[in-house]
Amino acid sequence: MASYLAGNDTVRKPVTLATLAKRKADGEKFTVLTTYDASFATLLSRCGVDVILVGDSLGMVLQGHDSTLPVSIEDMCYHVACVQRGNESTLIMADLPFMGTATLEQCLAWSGRLMAAGAHLVKIEGGGWLADTVRALKRCGIPVCVHLGLTPQSVNAFGGYKVQGRDDAQAQAIIADAKALEAAGADVLLFECIPRALTRRILAEVRIPVIGIGAAPECDGQVLVLHDILGVSPGKPARFVKNFLAGRSDGIEGAVRAYVEAVRNGSFPAAEHCFE
């Protein structure tokens, strides 16, 4: 395993998609955290976080909205550029905001803007119907992560933030979507708020890296919102959230390092953070 940052004088190789694939092959977990600015990007990189997600979650934790829907492509490009300037070695993933996949032309144009701002791959929300979109992005040299399960941009269609895939028909559809998207060329899949048993079934069906949030500890990587692990997000914490800052004396850096270590050693997420 490559050496991870134990202090500011330690240097590690840049994390790439090949790094994530190797971690999966070697049975090693990788870590993902959201952040939206240069200062935290530097901190996360130095703490050994593997992937920074510049998420449209900024609409809720930075802008004060009650959903991610008001976030614009201009907002996303601004924050990606900020993160890129502070990043040292971490892979940068950027969310395509609401309506970004409304047409193929818009998806390609907006994804290109995110990549030009400094992203290394783009995350889109949806299902198997995005297979042609994934193929088009890949033809243009844009790596893709597809977000399935509870997709926050579809909160109104779901009728709220609800666990997805509880019944067999839903579960089978999610598995079919995952396989279709892998076949189309998706580099990474991200599953949010699906039952742990379903996550295990998906992991048995696909070969690309899988990131979980409220999914299962068996996922190859885990993602949380930075503000959630620090206990400063508005509202009641979701079930899959853990405050890594509570009770610590070594501050924010200590909390980030604790999260990284907990994911890598398998102690997070625990059963109480998953849906059975």
Secondary structure, 3 states (H helix, E strand, C coil): CCCCCCCCCCCCCCCCHHHHHHHHHHCCCEEEEECCCHHHHHHHHHCCCCEEEECCCHHHHCCCCCCCCCCCHHHHHHHHHHHHHHCCCCEEEEECCCCCCCCHHHHHHHHHHHHHHCCCEEEEECCHHHHHHHHHHHHCCCCEEEEEECCHHHHHHHCCCCCCCCCHHHHHHHHHHHHHHHHHCCCEEEEECCCHHHHHHHHHHCCCCEEEECCCCCCCEEEECHHHHCCCCCCCCCCCCCCCCCCCCCHHHHHHHHHHHHHHHCCCCCHHHCCC
